[in-house]
Amino acid sequence: MESYHLKRIDFIFKNENDWKDVLSRALASDKQLILNELMESELKGRGGAGFPTGLKWKLTADEKSDEKHIICNADEGEPGTFKDREILTQVPFKVLVGMAICGYVIGALKGFIYLRGEYTFLMPELEKAIKEFEYYCKEINFKFSIKIFLGSGAYICGEETALFESMEGKRGEPRNKPPFPTKNGYLGKPTVVNNVETLAHTYTIFKYGAKQFYDLGVQYSRGTKLFSVSGDTPKAGIYELELGMTLEQFVDDFGDGDTKAVQVGGASGFLVPRKLFSQTIIGFKGKLEGHSLPTGGSMMLFNSSRSMFNVLSNYLYFFHEESCGQCTPCRVGCQVLLNGINEVKKGERSTLYLDKLLQLTETMKQTAKCGLGQSVANSFSSIVENFKEEMIY
């Protein structure tokens, strides 16, 4: 494995006063060269899924259609994640430029920012930035407009196809895949959906070049990542770090000296116990030593004062409330899991019932329609298997 030294980087929140120059240079470039630059950087989606950004743009660009769209997914609803709102507050033009360059490459004349319903307070300044941005686009004869679409506070709409349904005025429920958004997305047209941070990283790549981004991080996990750090830590906040660190390195820097577990990736991610810190690498899966865990950015630290039963109970209550109810495995499964751990805790069921609940999560992982129901197994299994005694006593 490549050597790694945890260090803080400052690309995302660095001054953006040169955004006009970055946009103008990109629009003067060949579209294929832009795609090549993105693919050479090996930038992967920073929302958590980690799909190669350059490939997503290329697949959409290759589609023949009279209309295409670029959507910035700003529905930041994952518990413990609060980085995207800071990007939109502090450096909005980096996101707008990323959207415009994507529009240029794929052939989209319109872009949309799907903003989390609770982020209405961001709208006045964001709309002001969009107005200035569109004015400059007119000055350089580039036809591209951006509109904010405000969500209604539903966690499920962070899933891209549920996001499309919401934008089309329907109930926010996931669609079947395939077809994928690059072929059949918003209004049935080819659509690129990128996370806020992903678009901000494209700005870094277009400004400094693919090599400077690629040289950060490790194999299969290139570049930097914003981490929302919270919980039992003296350094709560947002930090830009290289991908590829071990969780042990992360805890050495951000822990309080008594960290017993870290929730990587929010409620839908995995809870890693202390014994696995040195074996767990924060990055995308590949031929890395140890176990690789991707994350949308949420890193919640828990010390010995925290009850893992309470942590799991909170997660399950969240999933139970946020399930759209469309598919039975998720709608019923979340309720059964929540009731089940409470019954075991109260002694109303045998501890062996936890094994049945673990089997249920595996069923949910295989049969739930979207990532919400499928990811419940992540936190449930990692907490129950590593902190079983706290589920009982």
N, C-alpha and C positions, 0 to 999 in steps of 0.2 A: 504494500500500500504506500502511496505517496506520503511524504512527511507532512505534518500539519502543525501549525503553531497558531493558537487562537489569538486573533488580533481584530481590532475594530476597524471598520472601513467607513468611509464617508462619501459614497457616490450618490445615493438617493436624495439626501437632504442638502447636498452641496448646491451652491448658488445656481440659479437657472436663468440668469439674465441674458444668456446667449441663445435662448430657445428659438429666436427668429432665424439665427444663423444655422442652427442644427436642422430646422425644418427646411429652410431654403436649399441647403446642400443636399439633403435627402431627396427633395423633389426634383433636383437637377440630375439625380443619379438614375441609372438603369434599374428597372424594377427587379430584374433577375440578380443584379449585383447586391441589392438590398437583401433579397432572400438568402443569397449565398452568405452574406455577412452574419445574418441571424443564425443560420444553420451552423456556421463555423464557430460561433460563440457557444453553441450547445445550451442556449438558454432554454430552461424548461418552465412550465407554468408555475407561478408562485402561489397559486391558490391552494395547492396541496396535491392535486392530481399528477402534476409533473409531465404533462404532454409537451413534446418539443414545440416551441413557439414558431420557429421557422417553418416546420412541416405543416402546422395548422394554417398558417398564412398561405403556403404554397397550394395546399389542397383546395382552399377556397378560391384562390386566384385562378386555378385551373378549371373551375366550374364555369360552364357557359350559362349566363343568366343576364337578364335585362336589369336586374336590381340585386345589390348585395349590401350587407350591413356589417358594421363593426360595433360591438357592444362592450363597454367597460363594466365588468361585474363589480360593483361597489356595494353589494349586499353583504356587508361584513357582519355576519350573525354568529360566527363560531365563538362559543364562550372562551374568554381569555385572549381574544385577538382584538387589537385596537390600533394596528399600524396603518391601515388604508385611510382611515379618516385623517391621520396626520399628514399623509402624502397629499391628499386632496386639499388640506388646509395650508400646508407650508410650500408645496411645490406643484401646484395644479397644472402648470404649463407643461411639465414633463409628461404627464398623462395625456394631455390634449395633443401634444406633438406626436406621441406614440400612436394615438388613435388616427391622426391625420395621415401619418406615413403608412399605416396599415391600410387605410382607405385608398390611398394612392396605389399601393401594390396590388390589392385585390380588386379594385375598381368600384369601390363604394363611395357614394356621394354624401351619405349620412352616417353619423355616429350617435350612439346613445350611451348615456351613463345611467345604469340602473342603480339608484342610490337607496341604501337601507332606509326604511321608513322612519326609524328613530333619528336619522341624521338630517332632519329638516333644517337644523341650525347651520348646516354647511352651505345651504343653497344660495343665500345672498352673495357671498364672496365667490362661490363657484360660478354662478351665473355671470358675475362681473368679469371673471377671468375668461369665460367662454365668449362673451361679447367682444372683449379685446382681441381674443384669438381669431374669431371669425372676421373681424375688421381687417386684421393683417392678411388673412387668407384672400380677402377681396383685393387688397392692395397688390398682391403678387399673382392675381388671376387664378387662384386655386379654388375650385368649387367644392367646398366641403363644409357641412354644418353639423353641430352637435346639440343634442337635446337631452335634458335631464328627465328621467322617468323615475318617479318616487314610488318605492314599494310600499307595502302595507304592514310591514313588521313580521312577515312569515319567514321563518328559518328555511323552509323547504325551497323558497324562491332563490336561494343561493345556488341551487342545482340548475344548470343552464337551460334545460328544456322546460322546467317549471317556471323559470324566469321568462321564457318566450310566452308561455300561456298567460302569465300575469300581464305582460306587455300588450298582449292581444285582447285584453279585457275578459279573460276567462279565469276560472278558479286555478290557483297556483298548484298544479299537479304535474309530476314528471311524465314525459312521453316515453314511448318505447324506442329503443335504439337497437339496430339502425332503423331509419336513416339518421346519420349524424349531422350536427349543425353545419358543418362545412359544406354539406350538400342541401340540407333541408332544415333551415333554422327559423329565424323570426319571419313571420308571414310566409313561411314556406320557401324562403330564399336562402341562398348560401350566406352563412354568417360566421364571423369570427367572434368568439367570446373570450376575452382576456381579463384576468384579475388586475386590479389597480396597480399592484406592485410589479406585475409582469410588464405592463406598459411603461412604467417608470424605468425599468431595467432596459427596455429597448432604447430609451433615450440615452442611457449610459453607453450602450453599444454603438449607436449612431454617432455619438460625440467622440468617443475615445477609440473606437474600433473593436472588432471581435477579439483580437488577441489579448488586449488588456483585461477583458472580462474573463476570457477562457483561462488565463494564467492564474486566476484566483479559484479557490476550491480544490477539489480532487477529481479523479476520474469518475465519470457518470454523474458528478455533482459539481458542475462548473459555476463559478461566479459567487456572488454574495446573496445573503438572505436577510430580510428584516425579521427580528424576533420580538414578539410582545412578551415581556418577562413580567410575571406577577406571582403572587402567593407569598410564601415565607422566604423572602429575599430582601437584602438591604439595598438592592439595585433595581428595583422595579422600574420599568420603562421600555423604550424601544431602542434596539441596538441592531446595527448592520454588521454581520459577521460572515466570514467565509464559510461555505458549506464544507462538511467533511470532518468536523470536530467530533470527538467522543463525548458522550454525555458526562463522563467523569471530568473532562476538561471544562465543560460548560458549568458544572456544579462547583468546581474549584473556584471559578470566577464569580458566579452569581449566587451560590448557596449561602446559607447562614451558619454553616458548620455542623448542622444537624439535619441535613436533607435526607429523608428516607425514601422519597419517590418523586418522580417528575412526570407530569402528564404532558406528553408530546403531541401536539396537534389538536388541542382542545378536547371537548367531550367525545368527539368522533375518533380521536386518536388513541394512543396506547399509554398506559401508565407503567413506567419502568421503575422497578425497585432498585435499591442501592446496590445489591449484589450484581446487577447487570449493567451498571453505569459504564464500566471500562470496555464492555463488549458492544455497546450500542453506539452507532455512528449516525449523526444527523445528516441525512442526505438521501438521495434517491437510490433505489435498489440497483445493484450492479455487482460486479465482481470485486466487492470490497471485503476486507477481513471484518469479521463481526457481523452484527445484525444492523441493517440500514433502516432508518425510519424517516420518511419524508414528513414535512409539516407545513401547514399553511402559515405558521408563524407563532402560534400560541405555545408558550412554555410556562406551565404552572408548577411551582415548586411546593412540596409539602414536607414539613418537618415532623418530628415524633409526636407533637401535640395534636396532630390531625387524625381524625377517625376515617379510615378508608371506607368504612361502611357508609358514613354520612356523605362522603365524596361520591360514591357509586349511587347512593339514593338520589342525590341531587341531579346527577347525570340522567338517570332513568326517568325522573320526574320531568326533566327538560325534554327528553325524547318523546315521552308520552304526550306532553302538551303540544309539541311541534310536529308530530306525525300528521301528514295530510289526511290519513285515513283511507287512502285510495286502495292500498293492498292489505290483505288480511295478515300476512306475516308481521308487518310493522305495526299495524293498528292494534292487533290483539297481543302480539308478542311483547311490545313495550309494557303493556299493562300487566301481563303475566309475570314478567321479570321483576317489575317494581313491587307487586304484591308478594311475589315469591320470596325475595330477600327479607322483606319485613316479617313474613310468617316464620322463616328460619330464625331470624333474630329473636323473635318472641317465644321461640320454642314450640310453635304450633305445627311445625313440620320438622322432619328429621334432617340432619345435616346432609344426608345423601341426596336430598332434593336439589341441592346446589349443582350436583352432577347432571340432573335432568335439565336444569336451567341452562347449563353450559351447552348441552345438546340442542336446546331450543335456539340458542344464539347461532349455532352452526347452521341450523335450518334457515334462520332469518338471513344469514349471510348469503346463502345459496338462492333463496326464493324471493326476497324483498325486491321491489321494483327499482328502487333507486338507492343512492349512497346513504341516505339517512338510516333506513332499516338495515342495510348491509353492514354499516359501521358500528352499530350498537354492540356487536360482538367484540369489537376492539377493546373498549374500556371495560366491558363486563368481564371478559375472560382474563384480561391482564390483572385486574384487581382481585377477582375471586381466587385465581390460581396462586397469586403471590401473597395475598393477605387474607387467606381463608379464615384464620383464627379471629380476625376482626369482623367477619360476617356472622360469627357465631356468638362470641362473648361480648 
